[in-house]
Each structure stands twice: as structure tokens, then as C-alpha cells.
Amino acid sequence: MGRTTVLVTGGAGFIGSNFVRFLRTHRPDYRVVVLDKLTYAGRRENLADIPEGEYFRFVRGDIADRPLVDALFAEERPDFVVNFAAETHVDRSILEAGEFIRTDIWGTWVLLEVVRHRGTGRFLQVSTDEVYGEILEGSASEGDPLAPRSPYAASKAGGDLMALAYHETFGVPVLITRGANTFGPYQYPEKFIPLFITNAIDNEPLPLYGDGRQVRDWVYVLDHCAAIDLVLHEGKVGQVYNVGAGNERQNIEVARLILRLLGKPESLIRPVADRPAHDRRYSLDTSRLRALGWAPRYRFEEALAETVRWYRTNEGWWRPIKQGEFAEFYRRNYGHRLG
């Protein structure tokens, strides 16, 4: 029996690069092939500690490029495909939705088409809790209707529905995970936690949307990776699995905790005009995933403290980012709000 090969698309992004590292640690006999376009949030530096060779290969390319994807499948014949490749930031989707449609829907379709014709053992689509829309009471279960309220969430819902349709119509062995808000090392600093950490380090204002009472369930990236790995190997084909740790916190609570961990004053918090259609609360019923044997290993406060330490000791990773393309996005999204 040959070596198991896993194709990880979007493997140079935040969760993707952590998942590649998870596989190298927990399944060292696997060959991991990463396909990543290396857009602003996908960075080759995120995988700098993993040498290319027999067990790891990096390919720069776009999941929406069908000839490239088809050639890669023909060459590598992956046993598993895990699709992290996506445009992911709600704020960016509000500014420019086109790329979200191209990658999250069209790109997912390209992968599914190639899998349909070339074959693979399992195709795992990594999705988000945002496809359910805001959950004001209770928790969303996998069978609940999708009610996305941002272009980002709608694009991910479109990818999910296409994946499930390819399972039903063509028998493609699809699984889907829908993750809660994830945080940890290597997260691009446009997202809430790394933005607030890095701004606070520099004594810059923390732009908090609205009253800051929006509720999110936070899951540490290594717990999220463990869940994806478990579903990939043990999940039932055709099923959706919610991934959440039950760490529901208001955004303002998280901002205050970050400032306490950094020894910074709460006066850095700057309430700003809310973004359009800002979902008030997300919450996931994770009983299906937990029935497979998964449970979070990291307490929220400890994981957040570890994340703060990582950004404090890896300024060489995030400072060049914040001086580059990010600066223009920050100006477009926050300039008028911060005055």
C-alpha cells in the first residue's frame, strides 16, 4: 500500500498552514501537497519551517485554474483533499464581493469537477458558522437552513451547497466542517484578535464595531485542526459537522482581555460605526462532532494568552504585513470610522 497523499488547498493561509503543521506532527508518514495562490493572506513564510521533499510539496496556483488543478491531480493522485482556499474576511467582502464569488464558489466547483473525473478518497470542504446567519437564541445545528447575511457568508454557503450537490448528484465523497471564529498563530492581522493585539502593542486605537456586544464562539486553531483531521478520517461522507468550542464571548470582553494581557489601558478601545448587517451572535450545536470523540483541549483564556505571546515574539512576521497591502485596506475600511 502506497503512502497516503493529502492535497491541502489554501495551505499557506491561517488555518491551512496550521493544519499542514498538524499533519506533519500527527501523521508524519503522509505526503502533504499544498496548493495556494499566495494572495495577500496566503504567505509562503507561514510554511517556512517545513522543508520540501518526499513528505511535503508546495505548488503556487489558483483553485479556479482548472487545467492546473487537473494536472496536479493527475500527477499526485491525492487520497484526500481538504479545501481551505477561500476569501474569508467579511469587511473585504463588503468592499469587493467579486473575488469571493470567484474563489469560494467557482473555485470550489473547479475542485469538485476535477474530483468527480479524477477521483479521490474524501473531499473535505472547510466552511464557517456564518452560513447560518445570526443566531439570537439557541444554537445552529447542521440541518438548519442557511441564512447568510454578508457576501462572504453567502459565498461560503454557495460552496457548501455545491459540494453537497456534487455528493448527491455524482457521488463525490464530500464532507463539510463549519467552524466557529478561529484564532491563533499566523492569522492575518485584519481579523479581530490579531488586529487588536498588534494595534495594542503599538498603542494604536482598537476599532470596536458598534457597542461591542456581538457574541462569538472562539475556537483555538489547533483544536480546529484536530476536528478537521477527525472528520476527514472518521466522519460520515455526505455529512456536515459544526466545529465550536463553546467559548461564547462578547467582542468587548475579548478586547478588554487582550489589553489586560498586554498591560495596556482600556482607553485604547475606540467604538466606531458598525459594519452593515453585522451578525449579533453565532452559536453552534457541536454534538455531532463530539459524538466522533472530539473535544477542545485548550481553554479560551490560556489559548488567547498564548496567541498574544506569539504576536509579541513574532513582530518580524506581522510588521511587514501591516506596512504593505494591509495599510490600504485598513484605510478604506477604518479611515472614515476613526476620523
Summary of the structure (lengths in Angstrom):
residues: 339
radius of gyration: 19.2
end to end distance: 62.3
largest distance: 62.3
contacts: 1140
relative contact order: 0.13
helix: 47%
strand: 18%
